[in-house]
Amino acid sequence: MTLIERLNGLNLYLVGMMGAGKSSTGAALADRLGYQFFDTDAVIEAAAGQSVAEIFAQQGEGAFRQLESKVLEELAAYRRLVIATGGGIVIQPHNWSYLHHGIVVWLDVPTAVLQARLVGDLGRPLLQGEDWDSKLTQLVADRQPLYAQADVRVEVAATETVAAIADRVLTLVAERIRSEADSAVLN
């Protein structure tokens, strides 16, 4: 039985910090699985007619998080999707009820790699200001225990290609499904 058959339409939800590569990896995974790909931030921007940074600036983080939860709720109603979530989606406990409609994959990238990827990125509202790298380090520390609730953890190296990351995600997802199936047989 192939991985696609074993997934039986289950969605894959990619979680992790901003700059982890969720969007590029998600698009590659969707292509390989024959799934549709959605990036929650892009869906929010299209629905709101504003960038994430503009929503944060004009309405605040709370309003953004409400939009984010609504988009996740709507996407979770469908099957055969790969969904790249915003880095903070895990901080709202009720979002886990939607995430658990599928398999949650944590792209775990070292903080130093995230810093190198995000330096000068003005589109990240939580990282604006002179001490952005300290803010990033604190966000990583705060969110790691939440990301650790994912079904699958993929440690990403600085030099790893999107294709290699996608390969490892699929391998680890297959192993997770196989171990859950084995556990079900034993019980």
Secondary structure as UniProt FT lines:
FT   HELIX           3..7
FT   TURN            8..9
FT   STRAND          12..15
FT   TURN            18..19
FT   HELIX           22..33
FT   STRAND          36..39
FT   HELIX           40..48
FT   HELIX           52..59
FT   HELIX           61..76
FT   STRAND          81..84
FT   TURN            87..88
FT   HELIX           89..91
FT   TURN            93..94
FT   HELIX           95..99
FT   TURN            100..101
FT   STRAND          103..108
FT   HELIX           111..118
FT   TURN            119..120
FT   TURN            122..123
FT   HELIX           125..127
FT   TURN            130..131
FT   HELIX           132..147
FT   TURN            148..149
FT   STRAND          152..155
FT   TURN            158..159
FT   HELIX           162..186
//
